[in-house]
Amino acid sequence: MSRPDALIVFLKEPRAGFVKTRLVPALGTADALLLYRALAEEEVRRTEPQAGDYTRLFFFAPAEARAKMEAWFPGEAWTAQVGDDLGARMSAAFEVAFRRGAGRTAIVGSDVPWVSRETVLEALRRLDDSDVVLGPSEDGGYYLMALSRPQPALFSGIPWSTRTVLGATVERAGTLGLSVQMLDVLPDIDTIEDVRSAWGRLQGLVPEPLRSRVQSAAFGGRRPV
């Protein structure tokens, strides 16, 4: 009997000054927090599995935020993130998922609200022909990784939070003899420049009156192109 597929979702506590910090200079802490919540909630909604798809496992930070995370998305399976950097935290999360009996497993964050159930299913399917599947983001990182088994060495020596994360990960996979497939490139939302460039598809995901405030911060008196 095959093992069930899984999707790991990484989320941070929705707390002012803790999330979307690179948007704070433009939006302020309150609106940066509201935008984070809107983007995360959209991604959680879009990746909700149908019967027989995959199981979702939610990993949160910081560890003391469990009660707030459980209140935010009630009824989900929550586990605290562990590790000194993003790579260590992702590797540990994969280890937990596989140890719990998962087969093909993908991981996503909360910066790309266009990731959907269909995106996840495509990544999982591609693992039938590859060791690693990556969803490249426009900033040089990736919004999704999928693996069929633990690969802790894949996360070593990666310059996290830089524009070379994707390239370094692909290079690392090559040195480990792992085959890689890529999904479509998608924009992520970390800076006010990201908001401007993705506004055409982003604005419909942001509720009013936050939408007007974000648009004003991003474009001032100019009309969005």
C-alpha positions in Angstrom: 0.0 0.0 0.0 1.4 3.4 -1.0 2.1 6.0 1.6 -0.1 9.1 1.6 1.2 12.3 0.1 1.6 15.4 2.3 1.9 19.2 2.1 3.9 21.1 4.7 2.8 24.7 5.2 5.2 27.1 7.0 3.5 30.0 8.8 4.7 32.6 11.2 2.7 34.0 14.1 0.6 37.0 12.7 2.1 39.6 15.0 2.9 43.2 14.1 6.6 43.7 13.5 7.3 40.0 13.2 6.0 39.4 9.7 6.5 41.1 6.3 9.2 43.3 7.9 10.5 44.5 4.5 7.1 46.0 3.8 6.9 47.9 7.1 8.7 51.0 5.8 6.1 51.4 3.1 3.0 50.1 4.8 3.6 50.4 8.5 3.5 47.5 10.9 -0.3 47.2 11.1 -1.0 47.1 7.4 2.0 44.8 6.8 0.5 42.4 9.3 -2.9 42.6 7.6 -1.4 42.0 4.2 0.5 39.0 5.6 -2.7 37.5 7.0 -4.6 38.1 3.7 -1.8 36.4 1.7 -1.4 33.5 4.1 -5.2 32.9 4.3 -5.5 32.9 0.5 -2.7 30.4 0.1 -4.2 28.1 2.8 -7.6 28.4 1.1 -6.2 27.6 -2.4 -4.1 24.6 -1.2 -7.0 22.9 0.7 -6.9 19.3 -0.4 -9.8 17.3 -1.7 -10.5 13.8 -0.6 -7.5 11.6 -1.5 -5.2 14.4 -2.5 -2.7 14.9 0.4 -2.6 15.6 4.1 -1.6 19.1 5.2 0.9 19.6 8.1 1.2 23.1 9.5 4.6 24.2 11.0 4.7 27.4 12.9 7.1 29.9 14.5 7.9 30.9 17.1 7.3 27.9 19.3 5.4 29.8 22.0 2.7 30.9 19.5 0.9 27.5 19.3 -2.4 28.8 20.9 -2.6 31.7 18.5 -1.8 29.5 15.5 -4.5 27.0 16.5 -7.0 29.8 16.9 -6.1 31.2 13.5 -6.6 27.9 11.6 -8.6 25.7 13.9 -8.5 21.9 13.4 -5.2 21.7 11.6 -2.2 19.6 12.6 0.3 22.0 14.1 4.0 21.4 14.8 6.6 24.0 16.0 9.5 24.7 13.6 12.9 23.8 14.8 16.3 24.7 13.4 18.8 27.5 13.3 18.1 28.7 9.8 15.4 28.2 7.1 17.2 25.2 5.6 17.5 23.5 8.9 13.8 24.2 9.6 12.7 22.8 6.3 14.9 19.7 6.5 13.5 19.0 10.0 9.9 19.5 8.8 10.5 17.0 5.9 11.9 14.5 8.5 8.8 14.8 10.6 6.5 14.3 7.7 8.3 11.2 6.4 8.6 9.8 10.0 4.9 10.2 10.3 4.4 8.0 7.2 4.2 10.5 4.4 5.2 9.5 0.9 5.7 12.3 -1.6 5.8 15.5 0.3 5.9 19.2 -0.7 6.6 22.3 1.4 5.4 25.9 0.9 5.6 29.2 2.7 3.1 32.0 2.8 4.6 34.6 0.3 3.0 33.3 -2.9 -0.8 33.3 -2.7 -1.1 31.9 -6.2 0.1 28.5 -5.1 -2.9 26.2 -5.4 -4.0 22.7 -4.9 -3.3 22.1 -8.6 0.2 23.4 -8.1 0.9 21.0 -5.3 -0.6 18.0 -7.1 1.6 18.8 -10.2 4.7 19.0 -8.0 3.9 15.7 -6.3 3.2 14.0 -9.7 6.6 15.1 -11.0 8.3 13.3 -8.2 7.5 10.1 -10.1 10.3 11.1 -12.6 12.5 13.3 -10.4 14.2 13.4 -7.0 13.5 17.1 -6.4 10.8 19.4 -7.7 11.1 23.2 -7.2 8.8 26.1 -7.8 11.0 29.1 -8.7 10.0 32.5 -7.5 10.9 35.7 -9.3 13.3 36.8 -6.5 15.8 34.0 -7.1 14.4 31.7 -4.4 11.7 29.1 -4.6 8.1 28.9 -3.3 7.8 25.1 -3.2 10.0 22.1 -2.9 8.9 18.5 -3.2 10.8 15.4 -2.2 10.0 11.7 -2.0 12.4 11.0 0.9 14.6 13.0 3.3 17.5 14.9 1.8 19.2 16.7 4.6 22.3 17.4 2.6 20.3 19.3 0.1 19.9 22.1 2.6 23.5 22.5 3.5 25.6 25.4 2.2 22.7 27.4 0.8 22.9 31.2 1.1 19.4 31.7 2.5 17.6 35.0 2.0 19.6 35.9 -1.1 18.8 35.9 -4.8 21.0 32.8 -5.4 19.0 30.4 -3.3 17.4 28.6 -6.3 20.6 28.4 -8.2 22.6 27.2 -5.2 19.9 24.5 -4.5 20.0 23.2 -8.0 23.8 23.1 -7.9 23.7 21.3 -4.6 21.2 18.8 -6.0 23.6 18.1 -8.9 26.5 17.4 -6.6 24.3 14.9 -4.7 23.3 13.2 -7.9 19.7 14.3 -7.6 17.5 15.1 -10.6 15.5 18.3 -10.5 12.3 19.5 -12.3 11.0 23.0 -12.2 7.4 24.3 -12.0 6.3 27.6 -13.4 7.9 30.8 -12.1 5.6 32.8 -9.7 6.1 36.2 -8.0 6.3 36.3 -4.2 5.4 39.3 -2.1 8.1 40.5 0.2 8.7 44.1 -0.7 6.8 47.1 -2.0 8.4 46.6 -5.4 6.9 43.1 -5.4 3.5 44.6 -4.6 3.8 47.0 -7.6 4.9 44.4 -10.1 2.3 41.9 -9.1 -0.5 44.4 -8.4 -2.6 43.2 -11.4 -3.1 39.8 -9.9 -2.6 40.8 -6.2 -5.3 43.5 -5.8 -8.2 41.1 -6.0 -6.9 39.1 -3.1 -6.6 42.1 -0.7 -9.9 43.2 1.0 -10.9 46.8 1.3 -10.0 49.1 2.9 -6.6 47.6 3.1 -6.5 47.3 -0.7 -6.7 51.1 -1.1 -4.1 51.8 1.5 -1.7 49.2 -0.1 -2.3 50.7 -3.5 -1.7 54.2 -2.3 1.6 53.1 -0.6 2.8 51.3 -3.7 1.8 53.8 -6.3 1.2 57.1 -4.6 -0.9 59.4 -6.9 0.0 57.4 -10.0 -2.4 54.9 -11.6 -1.2 51.3 -11.5 0.0 50.1 -14.8 
